[in-house]
């Protein structure tokens, strides 16, 4: 099979690998769509995961089951599915609490084991979820939407009236869609890029230019403030926009070396909550439902559908300018 391979840290190639075969409790998925995530660049540079090179990356993917193991029940050849990439140990303290995404030995397809940037992918049968009549491109958004839902579950409160999201990229917009699905109608995005703000407007959200008087007027004004950028200036200033009694979510992936100054007195006096969220927690079915409830317009978040060779080139450099979600198309 043809696949993108990380042979070693900082190296990307397109190569031919042996076709995988299904173990007793596994299935083989013929990959149709596989999305690029910021994590893929971190894995390549050994900043995330276990540096398990060589590795086929890709953890946001969908396709069709073409082989099932002898002990597999509940799924069949021909099923159209999306994949939950996380692989937990099942025995550590976090796993015993139902927090698979916080597993002490957490692995993932595309991070610690071969993933979805290949024509075929071997996964546990428990990792696949039916997508019905969703397009493969839309179904490949289930993993990032699962991450979003994990974040929303961490901070959402029924009394929230408004939300301010920094970063109108695909993950931020998925966050807006998920919050809207929870009943928050007053959602605004902050970005330095006017085209991103226009995109947020086209999805029915407000748009506020970074550094503007309109943003200054939001001082202590948001029941929920979200950093979906991972940028140091945003992370450091996030508490400034949280209303008294409100919450802030660090959702963007900041550098592990980044440190910001926080006032414990302010957190105490204004009774604000600062939270983070990591990955998804076996919520692909909920993610697929949220995507289906929103409708086909969500596929506008996929800006590029490219062959493996072009995706490999992007992984070795950077995403195209003005891109949103970039996917490899193999079907």
C-alpha angles and dihedrals in degrees: 000000000000115000145162109247134195098207092180140342111313094005126115128181142160110232146155117259131181114272110259121240125215121251120216094280098031140090133206115231122201098220117230104170131012125178132215116238130188086246090066089065091047091051091050091054093044092246094122135034125012100304089246096176132207091051140159103222128208127101103174105075150130137189147128128300110242101169135025130197123244095256097044119119132171097039131066143194108282096033114138108225149171121220130235101210101195119108115191131187094232094215109068123097094263094048091049087056092051094255100128092162089062095049113147089228098034115169131175141195106259092022108055099001131035112288145181108310090092138078090250133028129192113212139158111275088236089064097064125085128187116251100192112205096340115129114254090243091055093043090054086065090067094088095053090042088052089056089050093050090051088055093047092050089053096058111014118121125180092234094060112122102175143018133201116203121192110211124038095208124123095280093048091048091049087052090053091050091050093048090048088052087055091057103264105135100173103074124151132183128215120206141151091225117080092203090057090050089051089051090052089050090052089058090053098260130125120254127214124183116234111252094018129135087244090060092046088055088060091068106140087351109117126083085204126023118187130193106210094163107068087218118144097228091053095045093049094050099041096102090058090070099044115104120230107283090015134122139241126205125203097207102148117085107253123193111276088234094055117114125184131189117249127183110225089194091058091050088050098043097045094035093227126163124221116196142170132205131204129201123312130303108220091291101130092122090055090046092052090050092051090049092048092047090054094050138222094310088081089076088074085082088072104083100168133036108184142165119262093259092059092045090051090054090051092049088054093051123010139294118280118271113273091011123148119186110355116202136186110230115209104157 
